[in-house]
Amino acid sequence: MQYISTRGGSPVALEDAIMAGTAPDGGLFVPVDLPALDPAQAPVDAPINEFAAYALQPFFRGSSLENQLESICDEAFNFPAPLRGVQNAPDALSVLELFHGPTAAFKDFGARFLAVTMSRIIRQRQQPDDAPATIVVATSGDTGGAVAAAFHKQPGTRVVVLFPEGRVSPRQQHQLTCWGDNIISLAVQGEFDDCQRVAKQLFADSDSTARFNLCSANSINVGRLLPQSVYYAKTSTDLNAERGEGGRYIVPTGNLGNAFACAWAKTMGYPIEELVLATNANTTIPDYLDSGNWQPRGSVATLASAMDVGDPSNMERLRHLWGDAADLRNRVRAYSVTDEQIRAQIVSEFERQGIAWCPHTATGFHVYRKQLSDGDRAGKHWIIAATAHAAKFDTIVEPLIGEQVPVPDELAQLLEWPAHYETITADPAEVIARLG
Ligand SMILES: *Cc1c(COP(=O)(O)O)cnc(C)c1O
């Protein structure tokens, strides 16, 4: 399988698409042909690592990693993505729990898979006296922790995490800064867009790129999207085998990476009946579906901060796959949820289910309960993607529900580790000074 930019040009190998991150013309890499599958062939009720090796095989065909795919999936998919029924829902409703990885958010799927594949490519390519590969990641909160966890102590690599000072939750910040060893954590004075700009400026500087062997692990790397398609492919396959009908998914959405992976799985032929996006008060995507005008803008800070994106990068991939607004409207819906609605939803779900959901997942519940019509829901089985564990957002959730959220074991361990980071201005020279 070869990969091509959404803007055209010549195809490149999987290894090159992964190592480059973004295509040289500024577009995003996508497979030249999306494999079409016979859903009847997909393994039913398989462990997720085995399903992943099945589903990702066509994407690795002809690459130097083809024969390593099973072991890559064993290493990367070493935690589950369970589908759990929701109590007290009038119609069938399940939650796809994507927060059982080391940093308790769905970003662990993409980051671990990318880290395992990238480290193997780096090992194949590295000469004995090469500088370590330096992976630069700009994060709005969850990505950086997942990437740091995945690359921590991987030989031949180091990671620079750039996060916006004061704009991540205290526990997210801990996950960004507790690593040490080969991980450098830098708080940038500014917002997420400033972190992203510094990263882009570093990559645009060919001297630094060569001297420090810079690689990008940003959310648009195709190596992060591939593994995210796996849990949609698997859960829809399992549901279809059980009930003769596949999945209808509601996906909390920011940069559109998670939901795009669902669109991919649907296009490949997995039994996905519907895809609905839940955004926070950043309404670029719902506005586009309404008006047909693509109007990216600055982001608005919300309680679901990992979805604070005003210019969702993966829309370029979705339009490449499914067409512009007029076509997209027939295939996907999007609803926006305000902070006030997020708060109310966290409280009402806690009352109904006795479970605290994170602010991102709460947007999905709000869409299901308040924005889908009775006809949308009646007799249908919906699945809400739960993108993070509520314990990561304790400072938001606990005052709302009036109790403490139990902390999952992995997260509890990380919170014991001491944190260290430096604060810098939004200037690439400040990063370079720390790489020396
Ligand atoms: C990143 C993130 C999202 C948004 O996912 P996208 O792929 O950017 O749309 C939603 N929830 C949580 C908890 C996240 O970390």
The ligand as a Gaussian input file, in Angstrom:
#p B3LYP/6-31G(d) Opt

LIG

0 1
 C       -8.363000      14.632000      21.518000
 C       -9.599000      14.373000      22.283000
 C      -10.867000      14.500000      21.686000
 C      -11.036000      14.969000      20.268000
 O      -10.557000      14.015000      19.334000
 P      -10.218000      14.487000      17.838000
 O       -9.587000      13.311000      17.212000
 O       -9.281000      15.649000      17.971000
 O      -11.509000      14.873000      17.227000
 C      -11.983000      14.202000      22.437000
 N      -11.869000      13.837000      23.729000
 C      -10.673000      13.701000      24.338000
 C      -10.634000      13.303000      25.756000
 C       -9.501000      13.956000      23.634000
 O       -8.314000      13.833000      24.245000

